């Protein structure tokens, strides 16, 4: 989701937030690509609303297999198709770089349901072509540094709260943050995740010291 959508979603839950307080991998994707590769021709697998976050840094889009392409940018694509996967795989086998917003295979949905995430699409692509993806989001330190800059705080004064041990908790630990795993289903233990604390829900944050 883009920052405006996240702000609206939080507001519907009774939580007030501003867009400047929201940091997402896709929001910084254009800046990340510019820093790493300069202005690039990008094949983007993601929702249309995220394209402006890439365009504003001077990148252009590849659309068809016959186009030139510098970077395949993979994010959560809600309209993924075999055609899109074909295009991505063909670009990658001819030398394009694969950049991924996050590697989570699933994310929590409502009522305990699971939603397919970017990592599942990544698994499909790397099963077809041998390529090492570059990661923007967790557990990569890139977004953690961006968040700490915004907060103007050292990592030891920040609590990382997440629902996925391999990304949220591992990334926070690597940065030197305290970590809290939200696990309403009781699937994990402190020993198996390395988290400092496990919470059944966010309401239990009030009991932390």
Helices and strands as residue ranges (DSSP letters): H 3-12, G 19-21, H 29-37, E 41-45, G 48-50, H 51-55, E 60-61, E 71-74, H 82-93, E 97-100, E 106-108, G 110-112, E 114-116, H 118-126, E 134-135, H 141-151, G 155-157, E 159-162, I 165-169, H 170-175, E 178-182, H 190-193, E 197-199, G 202-207
